[in-house]
Amino acid sequence: MFFFFPVVAILAGGLNEPKGSTSGSFQIGVFVPGVVEGSPTYEMMVNGVTRAKERAEQEGYSVSLKVFEAGFNQAEWTASLTAMVATGSYDLIVTSNPSLPDIVREIRKSFPEQHFLLLDGYLASDSRVKSIYFNQYEQAYIAGYLAGLVTQPDSGLSGSNAQKRIGLLAGQEYPVMDQQIRPGYLAGAQAVDPDITLDFRVLGNWYDAGKANDLVSSMFRNGVDTVLTIAGGGNQGTISAAQSNNGYVIWYDSPGYSYAPGIIVGSTLVRQEESTYEATLQAITGALDYGNPEILGVQEGAIGFHISQEYIEALPESLRDEFERFLTAIQDGTTTIPSPRLF
């Protein structure tokens, strides 16, 4: 069961259906600032673009698609994306990462004709960029609320302790992590219990599972019992540490229970694949409203939570009931997440 909230207009103006063949081929390049495999965000982006290409071709459009993986070294992303744009081969470049708006802004100075679809980032006042940002504060708040319930000494879970201390492992520090995810996660937990504290650690990259294991094991030794992990390939190290220390893990962006049933007790979701599909299809058909950035959250149906059999088996019924009452309340509007101004 995907606990997404009722979907209203995901994209301003709605989705225009393709109406016939276009002349020539629409060239799409997907720039992945990392690798696709094992990264839920990039998997959703590539899947969404691929689906849009297939749909457009069914309606008579000619569309080509090339996916470029730039790797984990963030220092190389600007040069790699610049080289991609400089070929002049692409009608649209699709990418996703909170760090990309600044990179795209600089590249656009040299290549003012290039169109971009920027997911999970926010860039205003650019007539050739469509940005769709997913409210990371709200998503982290939901994860934090669950962590706040799990860390209670009376949670009914054998791994919960009396410290009321939760953890967050980040691959790297970046503005969205520091200004939205980290505070949102703690705020959600403290909505359950204001005495909860946060142990925040930074891996320094998006792949080192061994170092992640060491960092998260240190968290558990220091009284943490529940960790939200946002560390790419390092997430496997978080799982290993939790397995060795009778701890719990909360997953981010996609269903993660199958990686470690009983250890991963919750998975927040983001509707990136659908938003990517709809926006890419609009770009192909000439209907995408470039220059109109959007922020999508709970009320727009873009942020959700995955309720699965593994979730049901991992958590006591009383804890699940309380958490699901919270989910229902933010769905029907009786409770609102106090999200700050994001940009």
N, C-alpha and C positions, 0 to 999 in steps of 0.2 A: 504494500500500500504506500503510495506516494502522497504524503500529506502536503500537497501544494495547495495554495489558497486560490480562491476563485479568480480566474484569469479575466482581466479586462483588456483594453487595447494594449497589446505588448509593444506595438510601434505606432507612433502617431500617424493618423491617417489610414490605418488598417493595411491589409495585404491586398495588393492589386493582382488579379489573376493574369498570367501571360495571355496575350491576345493574338499571337501569330508569330511568324518567322521574322527574325531580324536579318539585316545584311551583315555578312562577315561573322567572325567568331568573337565572343566576349571572353577575354583572357583574365583569369583569376589567379593570383598568386597568394598562397597562405604562408605567412611568416610565423614560424613557431619559435619563440624565444626559449628554447629548451629542446626536449624531444617529446614526441607524441606518446609513445608507449609508456604506460604507467602514470601518465599525468591526466587526471580526469578533465581538467579545464581544456587542455589542448585536444584531447580526444573528442570532447563535445564540439569544439570549434570546427575541427576537420569533418566530423560527421555531419554537422549542420550545413557546411558549405557543399559537401558531396551530395547531400540530399537535394539542395537547391539546384545544383547542376543537373541532376537526374530529372527533377521535375521540369525544369526549363526545357530540357531536351525533349521531353514528352510533348511539350507544347510547340515544338518546332524551332527552338533556338539552338544555335551552335555555341557551345561553351567549352573552353579548355581550362584545366585546373592543374596547377603544380604546387606541391607542398615542399617548403624549405625548412629544415630543422637547423636552427642556429647554435644549438648546444647550450651548455649551462654557464658559460663565461659571459656574464653580463657586460663586461668591458668591451666585448666584441660585437654586441648587438647593433650598435649604431653603424659601424662600418659594414656589417653584413646586410642590414636593411638598406643602407645607402646604395650598395652595389646592386641589390635587387631592383631598386627603383631606377637606377641609372641605365638599366638595360632598355627601358622604355617599352617593355613587353606587356605590361599589365594594365588593363582597364580598371581593375580593382585589386588592391592588396588588403587582405584580411589578417588581422593579428589580435592578440589578446594578452594583456598583462598590464598591471597598474603602472609599471615603469615606462610603458610605450608612449604615453601622450607627450612627454618632454622630447623623446627621440623623434617622434613624428613631426612635432612642431619645428624642430631644427631642420629636418630633411625637407620639409615643405618650402623652406626659404630658397632652397636650390632647385627644387622640382615642383613649382607651383601648380602644375597641371595634374599631378597624380591624385587619384581618389583613394581614400582609405575607409575601411570599416574597422573600427577600433572597439573591441569587446573588452569588458572588465577594466575600462579606463575612461577618463573624462577629459574631453578637449572641447572647449567652447569657441565660438566665433571663428569658425573655419568653414568656408563654403564648400570645401571638397572633402571634408571628414565627417563621417557619421560615427559618433561614439555612443555606446550603450554600456552604462555602468550599473553593476549590480550592488545593491546596498550591503556592503560588507559589515557595517555596524550592526544592522539588523540580523544578518546571518550569524555573526559572532555572538550576539546577544542570546539567540536561541540556543546555541551550543553552550554558552555560559549558564543559562538557566538549568539545562540538564546537568551540567557539571556541578552546579550548586546543590542539586538534589542528591546526586550520587555521593558527594563528599560528606554528607551529613552522617554523624555517628549512628543515627537510628535508621539509616537507609535500608537496612535489611541485607546489605551486601557484605560479604566476608572481607573484602579488601578495603572497605571504608574505615577510616580511623578518626580519632578525636581532634585532629589538627585543623580541620576545615581549611585545607590548603589545596588549591588546584594549580595545574601547570599549563604552560603554553610553549611549544617548541616551534620556532619560526626558522625557515631556511635562511632568510636574511632579514635585516631591518630595512624598511622602506616606508614612505609616508603613510600609505594605507594601513600597513601593519601597525605603525606607531600611533596613528591618529584615529583609526576606526576599529580594526580587529581587536587589538589588545584592550583598549578601553571598553569596547562593546562586550567582549567576553567577560571581563570582570564585572561590568555593570549588570549583566544578566545573572551571574552567580550571586551578586550581592542583593539582587531583587528577591532571592530566596532567603539569604541570610547575610546581613551587613557585616558580619564578623569574618567572612571568607577573605583570604588573602591569595595573591597570585605569585607564583614563581615563573618568571619569564626567562627563557634561554634562547640564544641564537646559534644556529648550526654554522653559519658562515658560507654555506653553499646549499645546493639542492640535491645532493646525491650521496653524501657520506653516511651510510647507515651505521658504520662502526662508531663514529663519533657521536651520532645521535643516540645510540644505545648508551654510551657513557654519560652523556648529558642527562638523559631522562632517568637513568638509574640513580644518578645523583639527586635528581628531584625527588624520586620515591624515598630515598634514604633520608631526605630532609623533611618528610612529612606529607608530601603530595600523594594523593591516591588516584587522581584523574587528570589526564593530559589531553588537551587539544593539540593535534599535530598538523602543521602546515609546512612540510619540509620536503616535498617532492619524493625523490628516491630515499631520502632519509627517514621517511615514515616507517619503513620496515624496521629500522633500529628502534623506533619508539615502541612498536609492537613487541619486539624481542625483550626490551626492558620491562614492559608491563607484564609479560609472561613470566619473567624471572622474579618479579617483585610483587606479585599478586595485586597489580594495579589495573586501571581501566583507561581506555582510549576513546576519544571522540573524533570522528572522521569529518572531513570538510569537503564540500562541493559535490560529492557523489556517494552512492551506497558503498560502504566499505566493510560490512559485517563479514563477508566471506573470507577476508584476509585473516581473521582471528575471531571466530565465534566465541562469545562469552567474554572476550577481552574488549573488543570494540562494541560499545554499548549504545552508540548513537551516530547518526550520519545526517548532517545538514546537506541541503541540496540547493543548487542554483540552476535555473532553467536556461542555461546558455545555449544548448543545442537548438532549441526551438527559436530563440531570438536570433541566433546566427542564421538559421535556415530562412526565416522570414525576411530578414534584412538583406541577405545575399540575393534572394529571389527578387526582391524589390529593386536592387541595384541592377540586376540583369535586365529587368523589364523597364528600367528608366524611371521607377517610381520612388526611389529612396530619397528621403528628405535630408540630404547633406546639410550640415550647418545647424542641425537641431539636436543637440546632445540630450540624452535621456538618462534618468536614474530610476531603476526598477527595484522594487523591494517586495515586502510582504503583500501590500495592498494591490500591487500590479500582478500578483501571481508568479513572480520571478524567484522567490525564495521559499524554500519548503523544508520538509523533514521526511526521512524515509522510515516508515514503520513496517518492519518485516517480522517474520517468524523468529529470526535470530535476536532482534531487539526484544521481542516479547519474552523469549526464553532467558535473556541476559539480565533482565531487570524485574524486581518484585512488582506485583500488581499494584500495590498502593503507590509506589513511586511512579509507575507508568500513568496511573490515573491522574495524579497531580500534574505531571508534565503535559498530558494530553488536554487537561482542562486549560492549561496555559495556552497551548496551541489553538484550541478552539476559541479562546477569548481574543487572541490577536487576529484570528480569522474573521470573527463576527464584529470586531471593532469595540467590544466592551473593554478591552485592554489595548493600549497602544505602546509600542516600544519607543522610549524617549530618545529618538535618534537626533543627534546634533546636526547642524548645517555641515554638509560634507565638502562642498567646494564653494 
